[in-house]
Amino acid sequence: MKIPLLALSLILMPLSGNEVTTYTKAEILGDVNPAQHRGFDKLKSKYTTKADAYLRDEVYDAFKKMWKHAQKDGISLTIISATRNREYQSGIWNRKWNSFGGSEEDRANRILEYSSMPGTSRHHWGTDFDINALENEYFEQGQGLKEYEWMQAHAHKYGFFQPYTAFNNYRDAGYHEEKWHWSYYPTASRFLRAYNHLVTYDDLQNFTGWQYAEKLDVINNYVNGIEVSEKVKNN
């Protein structure tokens, strides 16, 4: 059931004092341009490989503090993907759809191993980013392993967690493990609550294969298919 947009302020928790943050459905679904949105900051080149990378203000502030700590410990953290709006995500989805073979449902399932349907990505929110490499193998040896172990030990202190962990008894659906993908819990948790109250499958259309969104239950299995570290929730 949809809840009117005006009710969103009753759903979301205050940021500080009596201040309450509300998000429009456009923000939740990624239908905004972060370069033209006052809630986003452009990342400086020392933090990213991208010419135009953006994060929510509070996410960027927390990342800069974590980055500084990592530097002191000899760890380099470089953002290789940050905010992606729905149009950008559609490009990723459609390219993979056209390159994969098999039945349409098989294509959708294969893409969903690591890529989101447009309108369902946490990258839409400006709360999530990818660091250093898009391969789990990188983080399992050498310098990459040191970086991953550092993130596991310290990221929660700055509000960050890895949403897509290895499958287990708790997280038994959704994307495969992504050791490179980190999320800012204080803001992302509010976005997720808003998403579950405001978004329906009627909002997930107009891209190739959209008709499989409801059939594959992507809101339950993928949008909500995350694991939140107790350390970050209790920090």
Kinemage of the C-alpha trace (Angstrom):
@kinemage 1
@onewidth
@group {chain A} dominant
@subgroup {mainchain}
@vectorlist {calphas} color= white
{ca met a 1} P 0.000 0.000 0.000
{ca lys a 2} L 1.302 3.422 -0.884
{ca ile a 3} L 1.652 6.035 1.841
{ca pro a 4} L 1.190 9.666 0.779
{ca leu a 5} L 4.425 11.582 0.403
{ca leu a 6} L 3.441 13.959 3.167
{ca ala a 7} L 3.480 11.036 5.600
{ca leu a 8} L 7.143 10.426 4.967
{ca ser a 9} L 8.230 12.757 7.744
{ca leu a 10} L 6.368 10.509 10.182
{ca ile a 11} L 8.315 7.496 8.956
{ca leu a 12} L 11.815 8.877 9.056
{ca met a 13} L 13.817 9.459 12.201
{ca pro a 14} L 15.060 12.934 13.155
{ca leu a 15} L 18.617 13.770 12.224
{ca ser a 16} L 19.207 16.082 15.164
{ca gly a 17} L 16.986 17.876 17.590
{ca asn a 18} L 13.622 18.521 15.954
{ca glu a 19} L 15.005 18.395 12.429
{ca val a 20} L 13.366 15.764 10.225
{ca thr a 21} L 14.621 14.861 6.778
{ca thr a 22} L 12.088 13.994 4.097
{ca tyr a 23} L 12.847 12.477 0.718
{ca thr a 24} L 10.816 12.742 -2.441
{ca lys a 25} L 9.982 9.680 -4.479
{ca ala a 26} L 12.230 11.082 -7.205
{ca glu a 27} L 15.187 10.979 -4.791
{ca ile a 28} L 14.340 7.457 -3.669
{ca leu a 29} L 14.072 6.166 -7.241
{ca gly a 30} L 17.104 8.024 -8.540
{ca asp a 31} L 15.237 10.507 -10.708
{ca val a 32} L 17.458 13.435 -9.754
{ca asn a 33} L 20.649 14.979 -11.071
{ca pro a 34} L 23.109 15.104 -8.149
{ca ala a 35} L 25.030 17.920 -9.851
{ca gln a 36} L 21.925 20.097 -9.524
{ca his a 37} L 20.732 18.911 -6.103
{ca arg a 38} L 21.679 20.920 -3.025
{ca gly a 39} L 21.955 17.772 -0.908
{ca phe a 40} L 24.955 16.470 -2.831
{ca asp a 41} L 28.646 17.427 -2.969
{ca lys a 42} L 31.056 16.802 -5.805
{ca leu a 43} L 34.022 14.689 -4.718
{ca lys a 44} L 37.507 16.129 -4.968
{ca ser a 45} L 39.888 14.306 -7.272
{ca lys a 46} L 42.028 12.901 -4.448
{ca tyr a 47} L 39.060 10.800 -3.288
{ca thr a 48} L 37.890 9.383 -6.623
{ca thr a 49} L 38.885 8.227 -10.085
{ca lys a 50} L 35.768 9.815 -11.604
{ca ala a 51} L 35.643 13.288 -13.097
{ca asp a 52} L 32.100 13.827 -11.808
{ca ala a 53} L 31.359 11.848 -8.665
{ca tyr a 54} L 28.817 12.924 -6.041
{ca leu a 55} L 27.684 11.829 -2.588
{ca arg a 56} L 25.213 13.176 -0.068
{ca asp a 57} L 26.803 15.910 2.050
{ca glu a 58} L 26.842 13.909 5.273
{ca val a 59} L 28.118 10.791 3.511
{ca tyr a 60} L 30.978 12.718 1.933
{ca asp a 61} L 31.896 14.299 5.279
{ca ala a 62} L 32.018 10.878 6.959
{ca phe a 63} L 34.044 9.397 4.099
{ca lys a 64} L 36.643 12.177 4.306
{ca lys a 65} L 37.165 11.464 8.002
{ca met a 66} L 37.503 7.743 7.320
{ca trp a 67} L 39.842 8.399 4.389
{ca lys a 68} L 42.112 10.511 6.607
{ca his a 69} L 42.290 7.759 9.223
{ca ala a 70} L 43.035 5.164 6.537
{ca gln a 71} L 45.831 7.302 5.095
{ca lys a 72} L 47.522 7.452 8.494
{ca asp a 73} L 47.392 3.647 8.630
{ca gly a 74} L 48.863 3.280 5.142
{ca ile a 75} L 45.559 2.359 3.542
{ca ser a 76} L 44.369 3.966 0.325
{ca leu a 77} L 40.622 4.289 -0.255
{ca thr a 78} L 39.555 5.500 -3.695
{ca ile a 79} L 35.934 5.787 -4.771
{ca ile a 80} L 35.445 4.329 -8.247
{ca ser a 81} L 31.658 4.686 -8.343
{ca ala a 82} L 29.383 6.887 -6.256
{ca thr a 83} L 25.899 8.245 -6.961
{ca arg a 84} L 24.213 6.812 -10.038
{ca asn a 85} L 20.790 8.076 -11.038
{ca arg a 86} L 18.134 5.924 -12.676
{ca glu a 87} L 19.070 6.987 -16.200
{ca tyr a 88} L 22.682 5.928 -15.646
{ca gln a 89} L 21.597 2.641 -14.099
{ca ser a 90} L 19.336 1.996 -17.082
{ca gly a 91} L 22.384 2.253 -19.326
{ca ile a 92} L 24.197 -0.391 -17.269
{ca trp a 93} L 21.164 -2.667 -17.203
{ca asn a 94} L 20.365 -2.381 -20.913
{ca arg a 95} L 23.963 -2.984 -21.996
{ca lys a 96} L 24.099 -6.186 -19.982
{ca trp a 97} L 20.653 -7.242 -21.193
{ca asn a 98} L 21.772 -6.912 -24.797
{ca ser a 99} L 25.069 -8.743 -24.209
{ca phe a 100} L 23.705 -11.752 -22.285
{ca gly a 101} L 22.039 -14.703 -23.974
{ca gly a 102} L 19.382 -17.127 -22.822
{ca ser a 103} L 15.761 -16.534 -21.954
{ca glu a 104} L 14.655 -13.115 -20.760
{ca glu a 105} L 14.194 -14.340 -17.192
{ca asp a 106} L 17.628 -15.955 -17.251
{ca arg a 107} L 19.118 -12.658 -18.430
{ca ala a 108} L 17.419 -10.759 -15.628
{ca asn a 109} L 18.649 -13.235 -13.016
{ca arg a 110} L 22.185 -13.113 -14.390
{ca ile a 111} L 22.314 -9.315 -14.372
{ca leu a 112} L 20.936 -9.276 -10.836
{ca glu a 113} L 23.917 -11.205 -9.569
{ca tyr a 114} L 25.790 -7.880 -9.331
{ca ser a 115} L 23.731 -5.096 -10.958
{ca ser a 116} L 20.458 -3.473 -9.913
{ca met a 117} L 17.332 -2.888 -11.908
{ca pro a 118} L 16.855 0.845 -12.543
{ca gly a 119} L 14.934 2.351 -9.638
{ca thr a 120} L 16.203 -0.208 -7.114
{ca ser a 121} L 19.874 0.703 -6.632
{ca arg a 122} L 21.257 2.031 -3.361
{ca his a 123} L 23.583 4.119 -5.515
{ca his a 124} L 20.534 6.243 -6.400
{ca trp a 125} L 20.446 7.589 -2.852
{ca gly a 126} L 23.926 9.091 -2.692
{ca thr a 127} L 24.664 6.955 0.360
{ca asp a 128} L 26.686 4.166 -1.249
{ca phe a 129} L 29.971 3.901 -3.106
{ca asp a 130} L 32.388 1.351 -4.541
{ca ile a 131} L 36.067 1.472 -3.600
{ca asn a 132} L 39.336 0.420 -5.216
{ca ala a 133} L 38.237 -2.543 -7.393
{ca leu a 134} L 35.066 -4.262 -8.604
{ca glu a 135} L 36.346 -7.772 -7.984
{ca asn a 136} L 36.117 -9.768 -4.764
{ca glu a 137} L 39.402 -11.472 -5.640
{ca tyr a 138} L 41.241 -8.157 -5.307
{ca phe a 139} L 40.226 -7.941 -1.646
{ca glu a 140} L 41.259 -11.499 -0.836
{ca gln a 141} L 45.028 -11.131 -1.116
{ca gly a 142} L 47.889 -8.651 -0.910
{ca gln a 143} L 47.143 -4.960 -0.510
{ca gly a 144} L 43.473 -5.485 -1.290
{ca leu a 145} L 43.123 -7.848 1.655
{ca lys a 146} L 44.771 -5.278 3.930
{ca glu a 147} L 42.298 -2.652 2.697
{ca tyr a 148} L 39.318 -4.942 3.257
{ca glu a 149} L 40.470 -5.944 6.728
{ca trp a 150} L 40.951 -2.276 7.588
{ca met a 151} L 37.410 -1.486 6.434
{ca gln a 152} L 36.010 -4.365 8.463
{ca ala a 153} L 37.818 -3.105 11.534
{ca his a 154} L 37.173 0.632 11.203
{ca ala a 155} L 34.386 1.507 8.721
{ca his a 156} L 31.623 1.156 11.318
{ca lys a 157} L 33.229 3.924 13.376
{ca tyr a 158} L 32.310 6.325 10.584
{ca gly a 159} L 28.856 4.881 9.887
{ca phe a 160} L 29.739 2.587 6.973
{ca phe a 161} L 28.929 -1.085 6.435
{ca gln a 162} L 29.099 -3.664 3.654
{ca pro a 163} L 25.462 -4.359 2.660
{ca tyr a 164} L 26.108 -7.291 0.333
{ca thr a 165} L 27.913 -9.909 2.369
{ca ala a 166} L 28.362 -13.582 1.504
{ca phe a 167} L 25.107 -15.541 1.581
{ca asn a 168} L 24.285 -17.026 4.981
{ca asn a 169} L 21.279 -18.143 7.033
{ca tyr a 170} L 20.251 -14.508 7.447
{ca arg a 171} L 21.023 -13.138 3.973
{ca asp a 172} L 19.859 -15.895 1.633
{ca ala a 173} L 18.761 -13.780 -1.346
{ca gly a 174} L 19.865 -10.752 -3.315
{ca tyr a 175} L 23.102 -9.752 -4.970
{ca his a 176} L 26.243 -11.800 -4.648
{ca glu a 177} L 28.854 -10.620 -2.191
{ca glu a 178} L 30.439 -7.259 -3.026
{ca lys a 179} L 33.464 -6.507 -0.874
{ca trp a 180} L 33.899 -3.204 -2.679
{ca his a 181} L 30.432 -1.800 -1.934
{ca trp a 182} L 29.993 0.265 1.244
{ca ser a 183} L 26.982 2.150 2.540
{ca tyr a 184} L 26.435 4.982 5.019
{ca tyr a 185} L 23.988 3.495 7.497
{ca pro a 186} L 22.559 6.644 9.160
{ca thr a 187} L 21.163 7.983 5.884
{ca ala a 188} L 20.719 4.769 3.893
{ca ser a 189} L 18.561 3.227 6.628
{ca arg a 190} L 16.140 6.144 6.336
{ca phe a 191} L 16.071 5.823 2.573
{ca leu a 192} L 15.314 2.118 2.841
{ca arg a 193} L 12.421 2.712 5.210
{ca ala a 194} L 11.022 5.354 2.866
{ca tyr a 195} L 11.495 3.058 -0.142
{ca asn a 196} L 9.479 0.287 1.497
{ca his a 197} L 6.620 2.658 2.276
{ca leu a 198} L 6.476 4.606 -0.966
{ca val a 199} L 7.648 2.472 -3.872
{ca thr a 200} L 5.613 -0.183 -5.656
{ca tyr a 201} L 6.241 -2.239 -8.782
{ca asp a 202} L 4.287 0.352 -10.766
{ca asp a 203} L 7.312 2.618 -10.254
{ca leu a 204} L 9.740 0.099 -11.781
{ca gln a 205} L 9.042 0.270 -15.501
{ca asn a 206} L 10.318 1.673 -18.803
{ca phe a 207} L 13.492 -0.380 -19.147
{ca thr a 208} L 14.122 -3.626 -20.964
{ca gly a 209} L 12.907 -6.549 -18.890
{ca trp a 210} L 11.038 -4.408 -16.365
{ca gln a 211} L 8.197 -6.944 -16.322
{ca tyr a 212} L 10.420 -9.317 -14.347
{ca ala a 213} L 10.760 -6.923 -11.423
{ca glu a 214} L 7.639 -8.179 -9.667
{ca lys a 215} L 8.043 -11.764 -10.842
{ca leu a 216} L 11.507 -11.914 -9.268
{ca asp a 217} L 10.320 -9.946 -6.216
{ca val a 218} L 13.240 -7.535 -6.507
{ca ile a 219} L 12.045 -5.203 -3.750
{ca asn a 220} L 12.014 -7.968 -1.156
{ca asn a 221} L 14.942 -10.004 -2.464
{ca tyr a 222} L 17.300 -7.274 -3.667
{ca val a 223} L 16.398 -3.860 -2.238
{ca asn a 224} L 15.936 -5.466 1.168
{ca gly a 225} L 18.431 -8.268 0.622
{ca ile a 226} L 21.160 -6.750 2.778
{ca glu a 227} L 22.947 -7.533 6.011
{ca val a 228} L 23.673 -4.751 8.480
{ca ser a 229} L 26.625 -5.125 10.808
{ca glu a 230} L 25.707 -4.980 14.486
{ca lys a 231} L 28.803 -2.832 14.965
{ca val a 232} L 27.446 -0.065 12.759
{ca lys a 233} L 23.952 -0.219 14.272
{ca asn a 234} L 25.388 0.071 17.756
{ca asn a 235} L 28.034 2.673 16.946
